[in-house]
Amino acid sequence: MTAALVVPAPAPVTVPVAGRADRFPVHRIYCVGRNYAAHAREMGKDPDKEPPFFFLKPADAVVTDGRDVHYPPGTANYHHEVELVVAIGRAGHDIAPEAALAHVWGYAVGLDMTRRDLQLAARDLGRPWDFGKGFDESAPIGPIHPVSDIGHLAIGAITLEVNGAMRQMADLAEMIWNVPDTIAYLSRYYRLVPGDLIFTGTPAGVAAVIPGDAMRAMVTGLPALEVKVLPPLS
Protein backbone atom coordinates (compact mmCIF):
# COMPACT_ATOMS: atom_id res chain seq x y z
CA MET A 1 0.00 0.00 0.00
CA THR A 2 1.34 3.43 -0.97
CA ALA A 3 1.59 5.83 1.95
CA ALA A 4 -0.35 9.08 1.59
CA LEU A 5 1.05 12.47 2.48
CA VAL A 6 -0.58 13.86 5.60
CA VAL A 7 -0.14 17.47 4.40
CA PRO A 8 0.44 18.81 0.87
CA ALA A 9 4.06 18.51 -0.28
CA PRO A 10 5.91 21.81 -0.72
CA ALA A 11 6.30 22.94 -4.30
CA PRO A 12 9.78 22.24 -5.71
CA VAL A 13 12.08 25.27 -5.82
CA THR A 14 13.60 25.95 -9.24
CA VAL A 15 15.55 28.73 -10.95
CA PRO A 16 15.15 29.59 -14.65
CA VAL A 17 17.95 28.71 -17.06
CA ALA A 18 18.88 31.56 -19.39
CA GLY A 19 17.69 31.11 -22.97
CA ARG A 20 15.88 27.84 -22.30
CA ALA A 21 12.56 26.56 -21.05
CA ASP A 22 14.47 24.35 -18.60
CA ARG A 23 14.77 25.11 -14.89
CA PHE A 24 17.47 24.34 -12.33
CA PRO A 25 16.18 22.52 -9.19
CA VAL A 26 17.49 23.89 -5.89
CA HIS A 27 18.75 21.49 -3.23
CA ARG A 28 20.66 23.64 -0.71
CA ILE A 29 21.92 27.22 -0.58
CA TYR A 30 25.42 27.66 0.88
CA CYS A 31 26.70 31.19 1.49
CA VAL A 32 30.31 32.24 2.08
CA GLY A 33 30.77 34.87 4.77
CA ARG A 34 33.17 37.81 4.38
CA ASN A 35 34.89 36.70 1.16
CA TYR A 36 36.08 40.15 0.06
CA ALA A 37 38.76 41.82 2.18
CA ALA A 38 37.17 45.28 2.20
CA HIS A 39 33.82 43.86 3.30
CA ALA A 40 35.49 41.84 6.06
CA ARG A 41 37.08 45.05 7.34
CA GLU A 42 33.81 46.99 7.21
CA MET A 43 32.31 44.24 9.37
CA GLY A 44 35.16 44.67 11.86
CA LYS A 45 37.11 41.51 11.00
CA ASP A 46 40.65 40.80 9.77
CA PRO A 47 40.44 39.02 6.39
CA ASP A 48 44.01 37.74 6.63
CA LYS A 49 43.45 35.60 9.74
CA GLU A 50 40.30 33.61 9.06
CA PRO A 51 39.59 30.52 6.93
CA PRO A 52 36.30 30.63 5.01
CA PHE A 53 33.08 30.05 6.89
CA PHE A 54 29.60 29.30 5.63
CA PHE A 55 25.96 29.67 6.56
CA LEU A 56 22.89 28.23 4.85
CA LYS A 57 19.60 29.59 3.60
CA PRO A 58 16.55 27.39 3.00
CA ALA A 59 15.86 26.56 -0.63
CA ASP A 60 12.51 28.33 -0.48
CA ALA A 61 14.23 31.64 0.34
CA VAL A 62 14.86 31.84 -3.43
CA VAL A 63 13.05 34.59 -5.36
CA THR A 64 13.08 34.25 -9.16
CA ASP A 65 11.38 35.27 -12.39
CA GLY A 66 11.57 39.01 -11.87
CA ARG A 67 9.60 39.01 -8.61
CA ASP A 68 10.24 41.74 -6.05
CA VAL A 69 10.78 41.25 -2.30
CA HIS A 70 8.80 42.48 0.68
CA TYR A 71 10.45 44.33 3.53
CA PRO A 72 10.79 41.53 6.10
CA PRO A 73 9.35 41.51 9.61
CA GLY A 74 11.44 41.87 12.76
CA THR A 75 14.10 44.25 11.43
CA ALA A 76 14.86 47.94 11.18
CA ASN A 77 18.10 47.45 9.22
CA TYR A 78 17.51 45.46 6.02
CA HIS A 79 20.67 45.21 3.87
CA HIS A 80 21.59 44.31 0.30
CA GLU A 81 24.57 42.06 -0.57
CA VAL A 82 25.29 41.41 -4.26
CA GLU A 83 26.97 38.07 -4.99
CA LEU A 84 28.10 35.76 -7.78
CA VAL A 85 26.15 32.50 -7.44
CA VAL A 86 27.63 29.15 -8.46
CA ALA A 87 25.24 26.36 -9.50
CA ILE A 88 26.58 22.86 -8.86
CA GLY A 89 25.83 20.25 -11.51
CA ARG A 90 28.02 17.31 -10.50
CA ALA A 91 28.22 15.57 -7.12
CA GLY A 92 31.44 15.37 -5.17
CA HIS A 93 33.07 15.17 -1.76
CA ASP A 94 36.57 16.34 -0.78
CA ILE A 95 37.05 17.85 -4.23
CA ALA A 96 40.55 19.02 -5.20
CA PRO A 97 40.76 22.71 -6.18
CA GLU A 98 42.09 21.82 -9.62
CA ALA A 99 39.04 19.60 -10.24
CA ALA A 100 36.44 21.94 -8.72
CA LEU A 101 35.32 23.81 -11.84
CA ALA A 102 34.23 20.53 -13.42
CA HIS A 103 31.45 20.47 -10.80
CA VAL A 104 30.07 23.89 -11.81
CA TRP A 105 26.98 23.82 -14.04
CA GLY A 106 26.51 27.56 -14.34
CA TYR A 107 26.53 31.04 -12.79
CA ALA A 108 23.97 33.66 -11.80
CA VAL A 109 23.70 37.01 -10.04
CA GLY A 110 22.19 36.84 -6.58
CA LEU A 111 21.34 38.97 -3.57
CA ASP A 112 21.99 37.79 -0.03
CA MET A 113 19.38 39.96 1.68
CA THR A 114 20.12 40.37 5.37
CA ARG A 115 18.37 41.51 8.53
CA ARG A 116 21.60 43.13 9.69
CA ASP A 117 20.45 44.08 13.17
CA LEU A 118 19.40 40.50 13.90
CA GLN A 119 22.58 39.06 12.36
CA LEU A 120 24.87 41.31 14.41
CA ALA A 121 22.97 40.69 17.63
CA ALA A 122 23.30 36.93 17.07
CA ARG A 123 26.98 37.26 16.19
CA ASP A 124 27.75 39.24 19.33
CA LEU A 125 26.00 36.63 21.47
CA GLY A 126 27.68 33.71 19.70
CA ARG A 127 24.35 32.47 18.34
CA PRO A 128 23.41 31.16 14.87
CA TRP A 129 22.65 33.66 12.09
CA ASP A 130 19.42 32.02 10.91
CA PHE A 131 17.09 34.90 11.83
CA GLY A 132 19.40 37.39 10.15
CA LYS A 133 20.09 35.42 6.97
CA GLY A 134 17.64 32.57 6.39
CA PHE A 135 14.26 34.28 6.21
CA ASP A 136 11.58 34.34 3.50
CA GLU A 137 12.56 36.03 0.21
CA SER A 138 16.17 36.45 1.35
CA ALA A 139 17.76 34.96 -1.79
CA PRO A 140 16.72 36.75 -5.01
CA ILE A 141 18.54 35.25 -7.98
CA GLY A 142 18.65 35.82 -11.72
CA PRO A 143 18.58 33.11 -14.41
CA ILE A 144 21.40 30.60 -14.31
CA HIS A 145 23.72 30.76 -17.31
CA PRO A 146 25.29 27.40 -18.19
CA VAL A 147 29.07 27.16 -18.30
CA SER A 148 28.64 25.62 -21.74
CA ASP A 149 27.30 29.00 -22.92
CA ILE A 150 29.43 31.54 -21.04
CA GLY A 151 32.48 29.71 -19.69
CA HIS A 152 33.77 30.27 -16.16
CA LEU A 153 33.71 33.64 -14.39
CA ALA A 154 36.84 34.57 -12.44
CA ILE A 155 37.38 38.26 -13.19
CA GLY A 156 35.06 41.14 -13.94
CA ALA A 157 33.07 43.78 -12.12
CA ILE A 158 30.50 42.94 -9.46
CA THR A 159 28.32 45.93 -8.58
CA LEU A 160 25.07 46.99 -6.98
CA GLU A 161 23.10 50.19 -7.49
CA VAL A 162 20.19 51.44 -5.40
CA ASN A 163 17.90 53.94 -7.13
CA GLY A 164 20.65 54.48 -9.73
CA ALA A 165 23.38 55.29 -7.18
CA MET A 166 26.36 52.94 -6.87
CA ARG A 167 26.58 51.21 -3.51
CA GLN A 168 28.88 48.21 -4.07
CA MET A 169 31.68 47.82 -6.60
CA ALA A 170 34.57 45.35 -6.80
CA ASP A 171 36.11 42.74 -9.07
CA LEU A 172 35.52 38.99 -8.80
CA ALA A 173 39.31 38.61 -8.72
CA GLU A 174 39.26 40.28 -5.29
CA MET A 175 37.63 37.26 -3.64
CA ILE A 176 39.72 35.97 -0.75
CA TRP A 177 38.66 32.42 -1.64
CA ASN A 178 38.02 32.02 -5.38
CA VAL A 179 35.38 29.68 -6.78
CA PRO A 180 37.59 26.54 -7.05
CA ASP A 181 39.00 27.01 -3.55
CA THR A 182 35.56 27.70 -2.11
CA ILE A 183 34.13 24.52 -3.64
CA ALA A 184 37.11 22.49 -2.48
CA TYR A 185 36.90 23.77 1.10
CA LEU A 186 33.12 23.38 1.38
CA SER A 187 33.24 19.87 -0.05
CA ARG A 188 35.42 18.70 2.85
CA TYR A 189 32.41 19.12 5.11
CA TYR A 190 29.44 18.46 2.80
CA ARG A 191 28.86 16.19 -0.15
CA LEU A 192 27.91 18.67 -2.85
CA VAL A 193 25.14 17.48 -5.18
CA PRO A 194 23.48 18.74 -8.35
CA GLY A 195 21.07 21.49 -7.38
CA ASP A 196 23.28 23.09 -4.76
CA LEU A 197 23.83 26.85 -5.00
CA ILE A 198 26.85 28.65 -3.54
CA PHE A 199 26.62 32.38 -2.89
CA THR A 200 30.27 33.42 -3.02
CA GLY A 201 30.32 36.51 -0.79
CA THR A 202 29.76 40.23 -1.21
CA PRO A 203 32.04 43.26 -1.68
CA ALA A 204 32.17 46.26 0.64
CA GLY A 205 29.40 48.83 0.59
CA VAL A 206 26.52 46.86 2.10
CA ALA A 207 23.82 49.20 3.37
CA ALA A 208 20.14 49.47 4.21
CA VAL A 209 17.23 49.57 1.79
CA ILE A 210 13.63 50.57 2.48
CA PRO A 211 10.29 50.05 0.73
CA GLY A 212 10.32 51.74 -2.67
CA ASP A 213 14.06 51.26 -3.25
CA ALA A 214 15.09 49.65 -6.55
CA MET A 215 18.22 47.47 -6.58
CA ARG A 216 20.21 46.62 -9.69
CA ALA A 217 22.81 43.86 -9.19
CA MET A 218 25.38 43.17 -11.90
CA VAL A 219 28.27 40.82 -12.64
CA THR A 220 30.28 41.18 -15.84
CA GLY A 221 29.15 38.53 -18.32
CA LEU A 222 25.66 38.18 -16.84
CA PRO A 223 22.50 40.29 -17.27
CA ALA A 224 21.47 42.58 -14.42
CA LEU A 225 19.19 41.39 -11.64
CA GLU A 226 16.65 44.08 -10.81
CA VAL A 227 14.66 43.81 -7.58
CA LYS A 228 12.42 46.34 -5.86
CA VAL A 229 11.69 46.44 -2.13
CA LEU A 230 7.95 46.28 -1.50
CA PRO A 231 6.14 47.29 1.71
CA PRO A 232 5.86 44.59 4.39
CA LEU A 233 3.19 41.96 3.95
CA SER A 234 0.20 42.75 6.11
Number of C-alpha atoms within 10 A of each C-alpha: 3 4 5 7 7 6 6 7 7 7 7 10 17 18 20 18 18 18 11 9 7 11 14 20 17 20 19 18 23 20 22 20 16 27 24 24 19 20 21 20 13 14 13 9 14 14 17 9 7 10 10 16 13 15 15 17 22 19 22 21 19 23 23 20 12 14 13 17 21 18 22 21 13 12 15 15 15 21 17 25 23 33 27 26 24 28 27 26 19 16 15 19 16 16 22 16 16 10 12 20 21 14 20 22 21 26 28 27 25 32 28 24 26 26 26 22 17 19 18 15 14 16 13 8 8 9 11 13 20 16 16 22 23 22 19 18 20 26 25 23 28 28 25 23 24 19 16 9 10 12 13 17 18 16 15 14 15 22 24 28 18 20 14 11 10 13 20 22 18 20 16 24 16 17 21 19 19 16 25 19 19 21 27 21 20 20 19 14 10 11 13 24 18 19 22 22 27 25 29 27 25 32 27 22 19 21 15 17 20 17 13 13 14 17 25 20 26 25 26 17 17 19 15 19 23 19 22 21 17 16 13 12 9 4
